């Protein structure tokens, strides 16, 4: 059976202390005081260059488009041969 008092504690409208403390400490920071930190990984790891990253994504996108166009052309050629 469920203990009603235990259920009342679980769904209590009272704030949970550790969440309140974390929220208050976050609000205490001054605007513009954000300092990015490496969350995981090697600190010696180079940061991603946005221009290089965009160029790589553009190359990959172009390869996909080219491959798609090649496949469409193959299908069209095959249909044209089939209809002769």
HUZIFEN-V310735 format. One record per residue. N is the residue number from 1. RES is the residue in one small letter. PHI is phi in whole degrees, -180 to 180 (NA if undefined). Layout:
BEGIN
n=N res=RES phi=PHI
n=N res=RES phi=PHI
END
This chain:
BEGIN
n=1 res=x phi=NA
n=2 res=x phi=-88
n=3 res=x phi=-90
n=4 res=x phi=-62
n=5 res=x phi=-65
n=6 res=x phi=-64
n=7 res=x phi=-63
n=8 res=x phi=-62
n=9 res=x phi=-66
n=10 res=x phi=-64
n=11 res=x phi=-109
n=12 res=x phi=-68
n=13 res=x phi=-76
n=14 res=x phi=-68
n=15 res=x phi=-67
n=16 res=x phi=-85
n=17 res=x phi=-54
n=18 res=x phi=-66
n=19 res=x phi=-74
n=20 res=x phi=-61
n=21 res=x phi=-63
n=22 res=x phi=-65
n=23 res=x phi=-66
n=24 res=x phi=-65
n=25 res=x phi=-67
n=26 res=x phi=-68
n=27 res=x phi=-73
n=28 res=x phi=-72
n=29 res=x phi=-69
n=30 res=x phi=-73
n=31 res=x phi=-61
n=32 res=x phi=80
n=33 res=x phi=-94
n=34 res=x phi=-64
n=35 res=x phi=-128
n=36 res=x phi=-63
n=37 res=x phi=-129
n=38 res=x phi=-71
n=39 res=x phi=-81
n=40 res=x phi=-158
n=41 res=x phi=95
n=42 res=x phi=-87
n=43 res=x phi=-67
n=44 res=x phi=-82
n=45 res=x phi=-65
n=46 res=x phi=-70
n=47 res=x phi=-74
n=48 res=x phi=-77
n=49 res=x phi=-81
n=50 res=x phi=-60
n=51 res=x phi=-68
n=52 res=x phi=-64
n=53 res=x phi=-61
n=54 res=x phi=-65
n=55 res=x phi=-62
n=56 res=x phi=-64
n=57 res=x phi=-63
n=58 res=x phi=-63
n=59 res=x phi=-63
n=60 res=x phi=-65
n=61 res=x phi=-63
n=62 res=x phi=-62
n=63 res=x phi=-64
n=64 res=x phi=-67
n=65 res=x phi=-62
n=66 res=x phi=-61
n=67 res=x phi=-63
n=68 res=x phi=-64
n=69 res=x phi=-63
n=70 res=x phi=-63
n=71 res=x phi=-65
n=72 res=x phi=-63
n=73 res=x phi=-63
n=74 res=x phi=-60
n=75 res=x phi=-64
n=76 res=x phi=-63
n=77 res=x phi=-64
n=78 res=x phi=-64
n=79 res=x phi=-66
n=80 res=x phi=-65
n=81 res=x phi=-66
n=82 res=x phi=-68
n=83 res=x phi=-82
n=84 res=x phi=-76
END
